[in-house]
Amino acid sequence: MRLAGKTVVLCVTGGIAAYKAADLTSKLRHAGAAVRVLMTESATQFIAPMTFESLSSNRVVVDTFDRNFAWEVEHVSLAKAADVFVIAPATANVIAKAAHGIADDMVTTTLLATKAPVVIAPAMNTGMYDNPVTQQNLETLRARGFHIVDPAAGRLACGDTGRGKLADTADLIWGVEKAVTPQDLRDRRVLVTAGPTQEALDPVRFLSNHSSGKMGYAVAARAALRGAEVTLVSGPAALGTPQGVRRVDVVSAREMYEAVVSRADAQDIIVKAAAVGDYRPAQTADEKMKKGEGDLSVELTRNPDILAELGRKKRPGQLLCGFAMETQNLLDNASDKLRRKNCDLLVANSLRDKGAGFQTDTNLATLLFADGRRETPPLMPKEELADIILDRLLMLSQSAR
C-alpha cells in the first residue's frame, strides 16, 4: 500500500466540497494511511463529524477547547504525529489565514505548529479563486514550500462556471504521495518510452507485440512523483496517463523515433522501456487485403533503431537506460545490447521467468551496468522495480558529476 505507515492529518474546512473529503478519507485509508481529521465549525454545517469518525476510526477534533479528551495539548500532538498535513477543501479564508500566520481555530493552530509537509487543495467560487488576493496568498504558500493541488474547472455549486472545483480524489491522493516522497529528481528532465508499436499491413491489420506498457508507465509515474519533469512517449496502450506526466501518443516505430529523437537532447535521463517493432511491412495496402486461395507472403523492412541512435548521439552527462526482453541466452544477449547501444544501464528480463512477461503487474529483471556490474532484485511489483531503476540512474548521475 502506497501510504502504509504514514499518518495523514486531514483538515476539512467550510465549503460545499466538504462532502468530497469523505471519499478522500476512505481512499487514504485504502492506501494504507492512518487518518486523523480536524474540522472547522463551519465545515460541520456541511457534513457531520460522525461521517469522518466512521471512515477514519478516529475521533474528529473540532473545538480547540474541548475538555473531553485524554490529557495532551491536542493541536501540538497532532502536529507532531502528522507525516503530512492536508487541507481539503481549503477555503479562501483558511488560505488567507495560512499565508499570514493567523491561528484562531483548531485547524490553523495545528497548521502553525506542524513541521510536516503541507498539502492545500483550494475549493471555492471561481471569482474568489481568481481574486488577486487569493492568488497572491497561494503564491506565498508555494514559496514557503506548501504543495498546492490546483482546483479543477467546471460548473460550480453556485451555478458559475470556471476554476474552483475541488480536485479529483485521485489527484489529491497523488498530491499527498508527492508531499511525502523525497524530491530527489527535482529539476531532472526524464523521457520514458512505453508500450508496443503497431505497423500497418492494411487499413485493418497491423504487426505488433504483447507489450502492455505497464513497466514504462510505472517508471514515468514514479519519476514524476519524485519531482522530475517527465515526458512519456507511448505506443497504443490501454493505460491512463500518470499524474504529473506529459504524454505523447504515437503508433508506429517511425513515429516513436521522431517523437523521441526530436526531444532527446533536452533530456537528462532517457528510459527506453517500449517494445518497438524491429520490422514493418515494406508496403502498406491502401485497401483491405482480401483472403485468397493460397498463402500470403509479406516483405518486411527494418525500422529505425531508436536506442542505437540515442546511444550514438548521447551528450555528456546524459544517461541512457535500455530494456531487453529475451527468451534465451538472456545475459549474453543483454550484455551485447548494452555495449552496442552505448547504454549506461540495461534492464534485462526473460519471457520464460514466471511473473516477468508481458501484461503482468510484476517483473523479475537483471540490471546490467556499463562498468560490468550486475544486480538481480527479486520478483516485485513494477512500481518497486521502477524506483530501483531510477535509484540506480540517480546514483550514476551523481557519480558522474
C-alpha positions, -999 to +999 in steps of 0.1 A: +000+000+000+014+033-012+009+053+021+015+024+045+028+036+079+020+073+072-002+095+093-023+120+074-038+149+093-068+159+071-083+193+078-118+199+064-129+235+061-163+250+054-173+247+018-198+226-002-169+204-013-165+192+023-185+161+014-158+151-011-134+149+019-152+118+030-142+099-002-106+112+003-106+098+038-117+064+026-092+064-002-063+074+021-072+045+044-073+021+014-038+034+005-026+023+040-025+057+058-038+064+093-061+094+091-068+120+118-095+145+109-098+181+120-128+202+111-137+239+113-170+247+129-183+259+095-173+225+080-197+207+104-225+226+088-219+208+055-210+173+068-212+157+102-181+147+122-196+112+127-190+106+089-153+111+093-151+092+126-167+062+109-143+064+079-111+071+098-118+051+130-105+081+150-123+109+169-127+141+149-114+172+165-134+205+161-132+225+193-098+238+204-111+239+240-129+205+241-124+191+276-135+155+266-101+141+256-071+123+271-047+149+287-024+163+260-021+195+241-040+182+212-031+206+185+006+201+193+003+163+195-015+161+161+011+185+146+038+161+157+020+130+147+015+141+111+037+128+083+017+150+060-008+178+067-037+182+042-063+209+040-091+197+016-112+215+008-093+247+016-115+278+016-102+313+006-105+321+043-082+294+056-057+300+028-055+337+038-050+326+075-023+301+065-005+327+044-005+353+072+001+330+102-033+335+118-042+307+143-077+311+157-092+276+155-080+240+157-071+237+120-050+269+118-034+264+152-023+229+143-011+240+109+011+266+126+026+240+149+033+213+124+067+206+107+052+181+083+048+189+046+015+206+039-009+200+010-036+226+003-064+219-021-084+251-028-121+249-035-143+280-038-163+302-061-144+310-092-144+347-085-129+341-051-103+318-065-093+342-093-092+372-070-057+386-069-056+384-031-063+347-031-037+341-059-011+361-040-018+341-009-014+309-028+019+321-043+031+330-007+023+294+004+041+279-027+071+300-019+072+285+016+072+250+002+035+242+006+021+217-020-008+232-038-032+209-057-049+231-082-087+230-084-105+217-115-126+238-138-163+233-145-198+241-132-197+251-096-224+246-069-232+283-071-240+280-108-209+297-120-185+280-145-148+283-140-119+272-118-127+264-082-139+228-081-120+206-056-095+184-075-105+148-081-097+124-053-070+106-074-052+140-079-055+147-042-040+113-033-012+119-057-005+153-041-003+136-007+020+109-020+043+135-037+044+155-005+058+125+015+081+114-014+117+127-014+120+150-044+154+136-055+147+140-092+136+176-089+149+197-119+157+165-139+141+160-173+132+124-179+119+109-211+103+074-210+090+053-238+064+026-232+040+002-248+041-015-282+043-001-317+019-010-345+030-014-381+001-012-406-003-040-431-035-026-445-063-003-431-075-032-409-044-053-398-011-045-382+020-062-368+026-056-331+036-074-299+021-082-265+035-052-245+010-036-221+032-006-214+030-012-176+067-011-169+073+021-188+042+038-173+055+028-138+088+044-144+072+076-157+048+077-127+075+072-101+098+097-118+071+123-117+063+116-081+099+121-073+099+155-088+111+150-124+098+168-154+086+137-173+077+131-209+061+098-217+062+087-254+037+059-256+026+034-282-010+022-281-017+012-245-049+009-225-035+028-195-043+062-181-017+089-182+001+091-148-004+123-128+022+149-134+033+133-168+033+149-202+022+121-226+029+120-264+009+093-282+024+075-312+015+044-332+044+032-354+081+028-347+089+056-371+065+079-352+082+069-319+116+075-335+107+111-345+090+118-311+119+106-291+149+117-312+135+153-316+132+156-278+163+136-267+189+164-265+168+183-238+167+152-215+188+143-186+177+107-184+161+086-211+145+052-203+136+032-233+110+007-220+089+005-251+087-028-271+094-013-305+088-034-336+120-042-354+103-046-388+074-032-407+057-042-440+076-028-469+043-018-485+011-009-468-020-016-488-045+012-493-074-011-491-082-042-470-063-072-484-088-099-493-083-135-484-071-155-514-068-192-521-031-196-514-005-185-489+004-148-485+040-136-482+047-101-468+080-084-474+093-067-442+118-039-439+138-027-409+125+001-387+150+027-374+168+016-342+158+042-317+181+030-288+211+028-311+205+063-324+201+077-288+234+059-278+252+074-308+240+109-301+242+108-263+256+140-249+279+143-220+261+139-187+230+123-202+220+088-190+205+062-213+186+031-200+175+004-223+154-028-219+159-063-233+132-090-233+147-123-243+136-160-245+171-175-244+207-165-235+194-136-215+226-122-200+248-127-231+223-110-254+217-083-229+254-076-224+259-074-261+229-050-264+242-028-236+276-024-253+263-020-289+237+006-280+260+026-257+237+023-227+246+033-191+221+007-177+202-021-193+172-039-177+170-075-189+142-099-183+132-133-197+098-142-211+104-176-196+105-163-160+072-165-142+059-130-133+083-113-157+064-115-190+042-091-209+009-079-193+020-087-157+020-063-127+053-078-115+087-081-130+119-100-125+149-084-140+187-082-141+203-048-141+234-046-162+257-016-159+282-002-184+311-009-159+303-046-158+283-047-126+251-067-124+222-066-099+192-090-098+165-078-075+138-103-065+104-106-082+085-074-073+057-051-084+067-030-114+063+002-094+090-010-070+113-020-098+108+014-114+121+030-082+152+008-082+159+017-118+155+054-110+177+050-079+205+034-099+203+061-126+204+088-100+235+072-084+251+071-119+242+107-124+257+118-091+289+098-095+294+114-130+294+149-115 
